[in-house]
Amino acid sequence: MSTAAYELFYWPGIQGRGEFVRLALEEAGASYVDVARLPKDQGGGVDPIRRILETAGGRHFAPPVLAYRGGAAGDLVIGQTACILDFLATRHAELLPDPSLRHAALELQLTFADFIGEAHDTHHPISSALYYEDQKAEAKRRSDGFLRARVPRFLGHFEAVIRDNAASSSSSLLGAGFSYVDLTAFQVMSGLAYAFPNAYARNSDDVPLLVALKERVASRPRIAAYLASSRRLPFSQHGLFRHYPELDLSEGPRR
Amino acid sequence: MSTAAYELFYWPGIQGRGEFVRLALEEAGASYVDVARLPKDQGGGVDPIRRILETAGGRHFAPPVLAYRGGAAGDLVIGQTACILDFLATRHAELLPDPSLRHAALELQLTFADFIGEAHDTHHPISSALYYEDQKAEAKRRSDGFLRARVPRFLGHFEAVIRDNAASSSSSLLGAGFSYVDLTAFQVMSGLAYAFPNAYARNSDDVPLLVALKERVASRPRIAAYLASSRRLPFSQHGLFRHYPELDLSEGPRR
Protein backbone atom coordinates (compact mmCIF):
# COMPACT_ATOMS: atom_id res chain seq x y z
CA MET A 1 0.00 0.00 0.00
CA SER A 2 1.61 3.19 1.18
CA THR A 3 5.23 3.87 1.94
CA ALA A 4 4.46 6.22 4.85
CA ALA A 5 5.71 5.20 8.28
CA TYR A 6 2.27 5.65 9.81
CA GLU A 7 -1.32 5.12 8.81
CA LEU A 8 -3.97 6.96 10.79
CA PHE A 9 -7.47 5.53 10.82
CA TYR A 10 -10.02 8.12 11.84
CA TRP A 11 -13.38 9.45 10.65
CA PRO A 12 -12.60 11.52 7.57
CA GLY A 13 -14.85 14.54 8.08
CA ILE A 14 -14.05 15.72 11.60
CA GLN A 15 -11.20 16.74 13.87
CA GLY A 16 -12.53 14.71 16.80
CA ARG A 17 -10.09 12.64 18.84
CA GLY A 18 -8.05 11.96 15.72
CA GLU A 19 -6.88 15.58 15.77
CA PHE A 20 -4.67 15.00 18.81
CA VAL A 21 -2.84 12.33 16.82
CA ARG A 22 -2.68 14.46 13.66
CA LEU A 23 -1.11 17.33 15.62
CA ALA A 24 1.53 15.01 17.08
CA LEU A 25 2.38 13.48 13.71
CA GLU A 26 2.66 16.96 12.17
CA GLU A 27 4.86 18.30 14.97
CA ALA A 28 7.10 15.24 14.69
CA GLY A 29 7.41 15.79 10.94
CA ALA A 30 6.35 12.18 10.52
CA SER A 31 5.32 10.69 7.21
CA TYR A 32 1.73 9.51 7.54
CA VAL A 33 -1.39 8.76 5.57
CA ASP A 34 -4.79 9.83 6.86
CA VAL A 35 -6.31 6.68 5.41
CA ALA A 36 -10.03 7.45 5.42
CA ARG A 37 -9.42 10.80 3.71
CA LEU A 38 -7.90 9.14 0.65
CA PRO A 39 -10.19 8.82 -2.38
CA LYS A 40 -12.21 5.61 -2.25
CA ASP A 41 -10.42 4.16 -5.27
CA GLN A 42 -7.15 4.61 -3.37
CA GLY A 43 -8.37 2.73 -0.31
CA GLY A 44 -10.02 5.62 1.52
CA GLY A 45 -13.44 6.03 3.14
CA VAL A 46 -14.75 4.43 6.28
CA ASP A 47 -14.43 0.79 5.17
CA PRO A 48 -10.74 0.56 6.15
CA ILE A 49 -11.64 1.95 9.59
CA ARG A 50 -14.23 -0.79 10.09
CA ARG A 51 -11.77 -3.42 8.90
CA ILE A 52 -8.99 -2.37 11.24
CA LEU A 53 -11.36 -2.23 14.22
CA GLU A 54 -12.54 -5.78 13.60
CA THR A 55 -9.29 -7.54 12.81
CA ALA A 56 -9.32 -10.86 14.66
CA GLY A 57 -6.40 -10.96 17.05
CA GLY A 58 -5.98 -7.19 16.87
CA ARG A 59 -9.31 -5.59 17.63
CA HIS A 60 -9.87 -1.97 18.63
CA PHE A 61 -12.97 -0.49 20.19
CA ALA A 62 -13.03 2.78 18.27
CA PRO A 63 -10.91 5.10 16.18
CA PRO A 64 -8.39 6.73 16.23
CA VAL A 65 -6.16 3.78 15.45
CA LEU A 66 -2.56 4.22 14.37
CA ALA A 67 -0.61 1.62 12.42
CA TYR A 68 3.15 1.73 12.43
CA ARG A 69 4.54 -0.33 9.59
CA GLY A 70 8.03 -1.62 9.44
CA GLY A 71 9.13 -1.59 13.05
CA ALA A 72 11.76 -4.16 14.08
CA ALA A 73 9.03 -6.15 15.83
CA GLY A 74 6.73 -6.02 12.80
CA ASP A 75 3.58 -3.96 12.46
CA LEU A 76 2.25 -2.26 15.54
CA VAL A 77 -1.39 -1.19 15.55
CA ILE A 78 -2.62 0.89 18.49
CA GLY A 79 -5.91 2.45 19.55
CA GLN A 80 -6.90 4.97 22.23
CA THR A 81 -5.66 8.53 21.75
CA ALA A 82 -3.52 8.76 24.89
CA CYS A 83 -1.97 5.36 24.18
CA ILE A 84 -1.12 6.39 20.62
CA LEU A 85 0.50 9.62 21.83
CA ASP A 86 2.50 7.75 24.47
CA PHE A 87 3.74 5.41 21.75
CA LEU A 88 4.63 8.23 19.35
CA ALA A 89 6.56 9.94 22.14
CA THR A 90 8.80 6.87 22.46
CA ARG A 91 9.78 7.31 18.79
CA HIS A 92 9.94 11.10 18.36
CA ALA A 93 11.96 13.15 20.82
CA GLU A 94 10.18 16.26 19.50
CA LEU A 95 7.10 15.07 21.37
CA LEU A 96 8.69 14.35 24.75
CA PRO A 97 11.99 16.01 25.68
CA ASP A 98 12.80 13.67 28.57
CA PRO A 99 11.69 10.00 28.47
CA SER A 100 11.73 9.86 32.28
CA LEU A 101 8.69 12.16 32.17
CA ARG A 102 6.62 9.63 30.26
CA HIS A 103 4.18 9.04 33.11
CA ALA A 104 3.92 12.73 33.94
CA ALA A 105 2.96 13.37 30.31
CA LEU A 106 0.52 10.46 30.20
CA GLU A 107 -1.14 11.62 33.42
CA LEU A 108 -1.69 15.11 32.00
CA GLN A 109 -2.94 13.68 28.72
CA LEU A 110 -5.46 11.50 30.58
CA THR A 111 -6.66 14.49 32.58
CA PHE A 112 -7.25 16.29 29.29
CA ALA A 113 -9.05 13.17 28.08
CA ASP A 114 -11.40 13.37 31.07
CA PHE A 115 -12.04 17.02 30.28
CA ILE A 116 -12.68 16.23 26.61
CA GLY A 117 -15.16 13.53 27.58
CA GLU A 118 -17.06 16.02 29.71
CA ALA A 119 -16.97 18.59 26.89
CA HIS A 120 -18.46 16.02 24.52
CA ASP A 121 -21.21 15.13 26.94
CA THR A 122 -22.42 18.74 27.12
CA HIS A 123 -24.18 18.16 23.80
CA HIS A 124 -24.88 14.47 24.36
CA PRO A 125 -25.61 14.01 28.07
CA ILE A 126 -28.15 11.22 27.59
CA SER A 127 -26.87 9.16 24.67
CA SER A 128 -24.51 9.45 21.73
CA ALA A 129 -27.05 7.40 19.79
CA LEU A 130 -29.67 10.15 20.04
CA TYR A 131 -29.67 13.46 18.18
CA TYR A 132 -28.76 16.62 20.04
CA GLU A 133 -32.31 17.81 19.41
CA ASP A 134 -33.61 14.88 21.47
CA GLN A 135 -31.60 15.89 24.54
CA LYS A 136 -31.49 19.68 24.32
CA ALA A 137 -32.93 20.43 27.74
CA GLU A 138 -30.55 18.01 29.43
CA ALA A 139 -27.69 19.42 27.36
CA LYS A 140 -28.40 22.90 28.67
CA ARG A 141 -28.37 21.71 32.30
CA ARG A 142 -25.18 19.73 31.78
CA SER A 143 -23.48 22.62 29.96
CA ASP A 144 -24.24 25.02 32.81
CA GLY A 145 -22.48 22.80 35.32
CA PHE A 146 -19.63 22.15 32.90
CA LEU A 147 -19.02 25.81 32.10
CA ARG A 148 -19.51 27.21 35.61
CA ALA A 149 -17.73 24.54 37.65
CA ARG A 150 -15.75 22.05 35.59
CA VAL A 151 -14.10 24.37 33.05
CA PRO A 152 -12.67 26.67 35.77
CA ARG A 153 -11.53 23.65 37.77
CA PHE A 154 -9.78 21.89 34.86
CA LEU A 155 -8.28 25.04 33.35
CA GLY A 156 -7.21 26.21 36.81
CA HIS A 157 -5.38 22.93 37.31
CA PHE A 158 -3.51 23.19 34.02
CA GLU A 159 -2.73 26.86 34.68
CA ALA A 160 -1.26 25.98 38.09
CA VAL A 161 0.88 23.26 36.52
CA ILE A 162 2.32 25.73 33.99
CA ARG A 163 2.80 28.35 36.73
CA ASP A 164 4.82 25.89 38.80
CA ASN A 165 7.03 25.19 35.79
CA ALA A 166 7.33 28.86 34.87
CA ALA A 167 8.87 29.44 38.29
CA SER A 168 11.80 27.37 37.06
CA SER A 169 12.45 27.42 33.35
CA SER A 170 9.56 26.01 31.32
CA SER A 171 6.33 27.68 30.31
CA SER A 172 4.91 24.38 29.16
CA LEU A 173 2.91 21.69 30.90
CA LEU A 174 6.04 19.64 31.52
CA GLY A 175 8.92 21.14 33.44
CA ALA A 176 11.38 19.93 30.81
CA GLY A 177 9.75 22.01 28.08
CA PHE A 178 7.52 21.48 25.06
CA SER A 179 5.81 18.09 24.70
CA TYR A 180 2.82 16.50 23.03
CA VAL A 181 0.70 17.52 26.01
CA ASP A 182 1.09 21.14 24.92
CA LEU A 183 -0.37 20.18 21.53
CA THR A 184 -3.33 18.69 23.36
CA ALA A 185 -3.73 21.86 25.43
CA PHE A 186 -3.75 23.90 22.20
CA GLN A 187 -6.45 21.72 20.68
CA VAL A 188 -8.62 21.73 23.80
CA MET A 189 -8.39 25.50 24.23
CA SER A 190 -9.16 25.98 20.52
CA GLY A 191 -12.15 23.69 20.85
CA LEU A 192 -13.48 25.54 23.87
CA ALA A 193 -13.05 28.89 22.10
CA TYR A 194 -15.01 27.53 19.14
CA ALA A 195 -17.80 25.82 21.07
CA PHE A 196 -18.27 28.24 23.96
CA PRO A 197 -16.92 31.68 22.97
CA ASN A 198 -18.57 33.46 25.90
CA ALA A 199 -17.37 30.98 28.50
CA TYR A 200 -13.93 30.96 26.91
CA ALA A 201 -13.70 34.76 27.06
CA ARG A 202 -14.89 34.70 30.64
CA ASN A 203 -12.28 32.17 31.71
CA SER A 204 -9.34 33.47 29.68
CA ASP A 205 -8.38 36.20 32.13
CA ASP A 206 -7.89 33.60 34.86
CA VAL A 207 -5.57 31.37 32.82
CA PRO A 208 -3.14 33.70 31.03
CA LEU A 209 -0.33 31.13 30.90
CA LEU A 210 -2.59 28.57 29.27
CA VAL A 211 -3.82 31.11 26.72
CA ALA A 212 -0.22 32.10 25.98
CA LEU A 213 0.72 28.42 25.59
CA LYS A 214 -2.12 27.93 23.11
CA GLU A 215 -0.87 30.85 21.03
CA ARG A 216 2.74 29.70 21.20
CA VAL A 217 1.81 26.23 20.00
CA ALA A 218 -0.17 27.70 17.09
CA SER A 219 2.93 29.57 15.94
CA ARG A 220 5.31 26.62 16.04
CA PRO A 221 6.50 26.30 12.40
CA ARG A 222 5.17 22.81 11.70
CA ILE A 223 1.89 23.45 13.50
CA ALA A 224 1.39 26.81 11.78
CA ALA A 225 2.01 25.15 8.41
CA TYR A 226 -0.44 22.39 9.28
CA LEU A 227 -3.15 24.77 10.45
CA ALA A 228 -2.84 26.71 7.20
CA SER A 229 -3.06 23.56 5.08
CA SER A 230 -6.04 21.65 3.76
CA ARG A 231 -5.04 18.78 6.04
CA ARG A 232 -6.52 20.73 8.96
CA LEU A 233 -10.26 20.15 8.97
CA PRO A 234 -12.47 22.90 10.40
CA PHE A 235 -14.34 22.61 13.69
CA SER A 236 -17.95 21.65 13.03
CA GLN A 237 -21.22 20.46 14.55
CA HIS A 238 -20.08 16.86 14.18
CA GLY A 239 -16.97 16.76 16.34
CA LEU A 240 -16.18 16.76 20.04
CA PHE A 241 -16.50 20.53 20.35
CA ARG A 242 -19.76 21.87 18.89
CA HIS A 243 -21.00 25.40 18.80
CA TYR A 244 -24.62 25.51 19.94
CA PRO A 245 -25.01 29.14 21.07
CA GLU A 246 -27.83 28.20 23.46
CA LEU A 247 -25.42 26.01 25.47
CA ASP A 248 -22.86 28.77 26.01
CA LEU A 249 -22.95 31.22 28.91
CA SER A 250 -24.98 34.29 28.04
CA GLU A 251 -22.36 36.67 29.42
CA GLY A 252 -18.96 37.26 27.86
CA PRO A 253 -15.87 38.57 29.62
CA ARG A 254 -16.21 39.95 33.13
CA ARG A 255 -14.55 43.24 32.24
CA MET B 1 6.68 8.09 57.45
CA SER B 2 5.96 4.55 56.36
CA THR B 3 8.39 1.91 55.21
CA ALA B 4 6.03 0.51 52.57
CA ALA B 5 7.18 0.76 48.96
CA TYR B 6 3.95 2.43 47.90
CA GLU B 7 1.48 4.90 49.32
CA LEU B 8 -1.97 4.97 47.77
CA PHE B 9 -3.99 8.17 48.14
CA TYR B 10 -7.67 7.54 47.55
CA TRP B 11 -11.00 8.32 49.23
CA PRO B 12 -11.15 6.06 52.27
CA GLY B 13 -14.78 4.90 52.17
CA ILE B 14 -15.26 3.62 48.63
CA GLN B 15 -13.83 1.25 46.06
CA GLY B 16 -14.10 3.78 43.24
CA ARG B 17 -11.22 4.18 40.83
CA GLY B 18 -8.78 3.43 43.63
CA GLU B 19 -9.90 -0.20 43.57
CA PHE B 20 -8.18 -0.86 40.25
CA VAL B 21 -4.91 0.19 41.87
CA ARG B 22 -5.60 -1.77 45.06
CA LEU B 23 -6.21 -4.95 43.04
CA ALA B 24 -2.93 -4.50 41.15
CA LEU B 25 -0.95 -3.88 44.34
CA GLU B 26 -2.51 -6.94 45.96
CA GLU B 27 -1.86 -9.20 42.96
CA ALA B 28 1.76 -8.00 42.84
CA GLY B 29 2.16 -8.78 46.53
CA ALA B 30 3.43 -5.23 46.93
CA SER B 31 3.88 -3.56 50.29
CA TYR B 32 1.60 -0.51 50.38
CA VAL B 33 -0.24 1.81 52.70
CA ASP B 34 -3.78 2.94 51.89
CA VAL B 35 -3.02 6.33 53.40
CA ALA B 36 -6.48 7.82 53.88
CA ARG B 37 -7.68 4.67 55.64
CA LEU B 38 -5.12 5.03 58.41
CA PRO B 39 -6.41 6.47 61.68
CA LYS B 40 -6.25 10.26 61.69
CA ASP B 41 -3.57 10.30 64.38
CA GLN B 42 -1.42 8.14 62.12
CA GLY B 43 -1.73 10.52 59.18
CA GLY B 44 -4.94 9.16 57.68
CA GLY B 45 -8.14 10.85 56.53
CA VAL B 46 -8.68 13.05 53.51
CA ASP B 47 -6.19 15.80 54.42
CA PRO B 48 -3.19 13.91 52.98
CA ILE B 49 -5.15 13.44 49.74
CA ARG B 50 -5.76 17.18 49.48
CA ARG B 51 -2.10 17.88 50.23
CA ILE B 52 -0.75 15.53 47.58
CA LEU B 53 -3.14 16.88 44.94
CA GLU B 54 -1.97 20.43 45.55
CA THR B 55 1.77 19.97 45.86
CA ALA B 56 3.41 22.78 43.90
CA GLY B 57 5.53 21.29 41.14
CA GLY B 58 3.73 17.95 41.43
CA ARG B 59 0.02 18.58 41.17
CA HIS B 60 -2.63 15.98 40.39
CA PHE B 61 -6.20 16.61 39.31
CA ALA B 62 -7.88 13.91 41.36
CA PRO B 63 -7.20 10.69 43.25
CA PRO B 64 -6.13 7.95 42.96
CA VAL B 65 -2.52 9.04 43.31
CA LEU B 66 0.28 6.57 43.93
CA ALA B 67 3.60 7.49 45.52
CA TYR B 68 6.58 5.24 45.02
CA ARG B 69 9.25 6.01 47.58
CA GLY B 70 12.85 5.07 47.20
CA GLY B 71 13.25 4.55 43.48
CA ALA B 72 16.69 5.16 42.03
CA ALA B 73 15.42 8.45 40.57
CA GLY B 74 13.87 9.54 43.87
CA ASP B 75 10.18 9.64 44.71
CA LEU B 76 7.73 9.15 41.90
CA VAL B 77 4.17 10.37 42.40
CA ILE B 78 1.61 9.49 39.72
CA GLY B 79 -2.07 10.15 39.16
CA GLN B 80 -4.67 8.76 36.73
CA THR B 81 -5.65 5.12 37.18
CA ALA B 82 -4.44 3.83 33.81
CA CYS B 83 -1.16 5.69 34.18
CA ILE B 84 -0.59 4.22 37.64
CA LEU B 85 -1.29 0.70 36.36
CA ASP B 86 1.05 1.17 33.41
CA PHE B 87 3.75 2.27 35.86
CA LEU B 88 3.16 -0.65 38.24
CA ALA B 89 3.39 -3.03 35.29
CA THR B 90 6.92 -1.80 34.57
CA ARG B 91 7.95 -2.87 38.10
CA HIS B 92 5.96 -6.08 38.64
CA ALA B 93 6.08 -8.81 36.04
CA GLU B 94 3.02 -10.39 37.70
CA LEU B 95 0.98 -7.57 36.19
CA LEU B 96 2.25 -7.76 32.62
CA PRO B 97 3.84 -10.97 31.34
CA ASP B 98 5.46 -9.42 28.27
CA PRO B 99 6.69 -5.79 28.35
CA SER B 100 6.32 -5.53 24.58
CA LEU B 101 2.55 -5.68 25.16
CA ARG B 102 2.56 -2.49 27.22
CA HIS B 103 0.58 -0.49 24.68
CA ALA B 104 -1.86 -3.33 24.04
CA ALA B 105 -2.54 -3.44 27.80
CA LEU B 106 -2.84 0.33 28.09
CA GLU B 107 -5.26 0.47 25.17
CA LEU B 108 -7.51 -2.14 26.79
CA GLN B 109 -7.30 -0.37 30.16
CA LEU B 110 -8.31 2.92 28.53
CA THR B 111 -11.25 1.25 26.83
CA PHE B 112 -12.35 -0.03 30.25
CA ALA B 113 -11.85 3.53 31.55
CA ASP B 114 -14.25 4.82 28.89
CA PHE B 115 -16.76 2.17 29.90
CA ILE B 116 -16.36 3.03 33.59
CA GLY B 117 -16.94 6.71 32.84
CA GLU B 118 -20.17 5.83 31.07
CA ALA B 119 -21.22 3.57 33.96
CA HIS B 120 -20.65 6.43 36.40
CA ASP B 121 -22.66 8.85 34.32
CA THR B 122 -25.73 6.59 34.44
CA HIS B 123 -26.41 7.92 37.94
CA HIS B 124 -24.93 11.39 37.33
CA PRO B 125 -25.74 12.31 33.72
CA ILE B 126 -26.13 16.04 34.41
CA SER B 127 -23.54 16.87 37.06
CA SER B 128 -21.42 15.17 39.68
CA ALA B 129 -22.04 18.21 41.86
CA LEU B 130 -25.78 17.48 42.05
CA TYR B 131 -27.44 14.71 44.03
CA TYR B 132 -28.76 11.66 42.19
CA GLU B 133 -32.24 12.69 43.31
CA ASP B 134 -31.86 15.91 41.33
CA GLN B 135 -31.21 14.07 38.07
CA LYS B 136 -33.26 10.89 38.43
CA ALA B 137 -35.31 11.26 35.26
CA GLU B 138 -32.20 11.94 33.19
CA ALA B 139 -30.43 9.06 34.93
CA LYS B 140 -33.17 6.68 33.85
CA ARG B 141 -32.93 7.78 30.22
CA ARG B 142 -29.16 7.54 30.24
CA SER B 143 -29.19 4.13 31.93
CA ASP B 144 -31.55 2.72 29.31
CA GLY B 145 -29.17 3.63 26.50
CA PHE B 146 -26.20 2.44 28.50
CA LEU B 147 -27.69 -0.95 29.36
CA ARG B 148 -29.34 -1.65 26.01
CA ALA B 149 -26.63 -0.43 23.65
CA ARG B 150 -23.35 0.41 25.34
CA VAL B 151 -23.01 -2.55 27.73
CA PRO B 152 -23.52 -5.14 24.96
CA ARG B 153 -21.12 -3.25 22.71
CA PHE B 154 -18.32 -2.92 25.28
CA LEU B 155 -18.73 -6.42 26.71
CA GLY B 156 -18.98 -7.85 23.20
CA HIS B 157 -15.68 -6.20 22.34
CA PHE B 158 -13.88 -7.62 25.36
CA GLU B 159 -15.44 -11.05 24.74
CA ALA B 160 -14.19 -11.03 21.14
CA VAL B 161 -10.69 -10.08 22.31
CA ILE B 162 -10.63 -13.03 24.72
CA ARG B 163 -12.10 -15.33 22.06
CA ASP B 164 -9.31 -14.40 19.64
CA ASN B 165 -6.74 -15.24 22.32
CA ALA B 166 -8.47 -18.44 23.33
CA ALA B 167 -8.00 -19.65 19.78
CA SER B 168 -4.28 -19.72 20.53
CA SER B 169 -3.30 -20.27 24.13
CA SER B 170 -4.58 -17.54 26.45
CA SER B 171 -8.02 -17.09 27.95
CA SER B 172 -7.12 -13.62 29.13
CA LEU B 173 -7.43 -10.20 27.55
CA LEU B 174 -3.80 -10.30 26.46
CA GLY B 175 -2.58 -13.10 24.24
CA ALA B 176 0.44 -13.63 26.49
CA GLY B 177 -1.72 -14.51 29.49
CA PHE B 178 -2.83 -12.92 32.73
CA SER B 179 -2.22 -9.17 33.18
CA TYR B 180 -3.53 -6.23 35.17
CA VAL B 181 -6.19 -5.72 32.52
CA ASP B 182 -7.82 -8.96 33.69
CA LEU B 183 -8.02 -7.48 37.20
CA THR B 184 -9.79 -4.48 35.71
CA ALA B 185 -12.19 -6.77 33.84
CA PHE B 186 -12.96 -8.55 37.11
CA GLN B 187 -13.71 -5.28 38.89
CA VAL B 188 -15.88 -3.91 36.07
CA MET B 189 -17.89 -7.12 35.78
CA SER B 190 -18.32 -7.23 39.57
CA GLY B 191 -19.47 -3.61 39.54
CA LEU B 192 -21.99 -4.26 36.79
CA ALA B 193 -23.35 -7.30 38.63
CA TYR B 194 -23.78 -5.19 41.76
CA ALA B 195 -25.29 -2.11 40.13
CA PHE B 196 -27.42 -3.70 37.43
CA PRO B 197 -28.17 -7.32 38.37
CA ASN B 198 -30.91 -7.73 35.76
CA ALA B 199 -28.86 -6.27 32.94
CA TYR B 200 -25.86 -8.30 34.06
CA ALA B 201 -27.87 -11.52 34.04
CA ARG B 202 -29.28 -10.65 30.64
CA ASN B 203 -25.83 -10.03 29.14
CA SER B 204 -23.94 -12.86 30.81
CA ASP B 205 -25.03 -15.55 28.38
CA ASP B 206 -23.50 -13.59 25.52
CA VAL B 207 -20.10 -13.19 27.14
CA PRO B 208 -19.21 -16.57 28.69
CA LEU B 209 -15.46 -16.08 28.36
CA LEU B 210 -15.60 -12.75 30.16
CA VAL B 211 -17.73 -14.23 32.95
CA ALA B 212 -15.28 -17.13 33.26
CA LEU B 213 -12.38 -14.69 33.37
CA LYS B 214 -14.07 -12.76 36.18
CA GLU B 215 -14.45 -15.94 38.20
CA ARG B 216 -10.90 -17.07 37.52
CA VAL B 217 -9.51 -13.73 38.69
CA ALA B 218 -11.58 -13.93 41.89
CA SER B 219 -10.00 -17.29 42.70
CA ARG B 220 -6.38 -16.22 42.18
CA PRO B 221 -4.78 -16.79 45.60
CA ARG B 222 -3.78 -13.21 46.34
CA ILE B 223 -7.03 -11.77 45.00
CA ALA B 224 -9.14 -14.31 46.91
CA ALA B 225 -7.24 -13.45 50.11
CA TYR B 226 -7.75 -9.74 49.45
CA LEU B 227 -11.46 -10.09 48.71
CA ALA B 228 -11.92 -11.99 51.99
CA SER B 229 -10.02 -9.36 53.98
CA SER B 230 -11.17 -6.13 55.60
CA ARG B 231 -8.99 -4.27 53.09
CA ARG B 232 -11.69 -4.90 50.46
CA LEU B 233 -14.39 -2.29 50.91
CA PRO B 234 -17.93 -3.22 49.90
CA PHE B 235 -19.70 -1.77 46.87
CA SER B 236 -21.98 1.05 47.96
CA GLN B 237 -24.15 3.97 46.83
CA HIS B 238 -21.11 6.25 46.89
CA GLY B 239 -18.82 4.63 44.35
CA LEU B 240 -18.66 4.34 40.59
CA PHE B 241 -21.12 1.45 40.47
CA ARG B 242 -24.32 2.17 42.38
CA HIS B 243 -27.36 -0.02 42.77
CA TYR B 244 -30.49 1.99 42.12
CA PRO B 245 -33.04 -0.70 41.18
CA GLU B 246 -35.08 1.79 39.16
CA LEU B 247 -32.14 2.28 36.76
CA ASP B 248 -31.72 -1.42 36.00
CA LEU B 249 -33.55 -3.26 33.24
CA SER B 250 -36.84 -4.64 34.51
CA GLU B 251 -36.24 -8.03 32.88
CA GLY B 252 -33.65 -10.52 34.03
CA PRO B 253 -32.13 -13.32 31.95
CA ARG B 254 -33.62 -14.09 28.56
CA ARG B 255 -34.09 -17.79 29.33
Interface residues (C-beta under 8 A of the other chain):
Chain A: A56 G57 R59 H60 F61 A73 L76 I78 G79 Q80 A82 C83 D86 F87 S100 H103 A104 L106 E107 L110 T111 D114 G117 D121 P125 I126 S127 A129 L130 E138 R141 R142 G145 F146 A149 F154 H157 A160 V161 D164 N165 A167 G175
Chain B: A56 G57 R59 H60 F61 A73 L76 I78 G79 Q80 A82 C83 D86 F87 S100 H103 A104 L106 E107 L110 T111 D114 G117 D121 P125 I126 S127 A129 L130 E138 R141 R142 G145 F146 A149 F154 H157 A160 V161 D164 N165 A167 G175
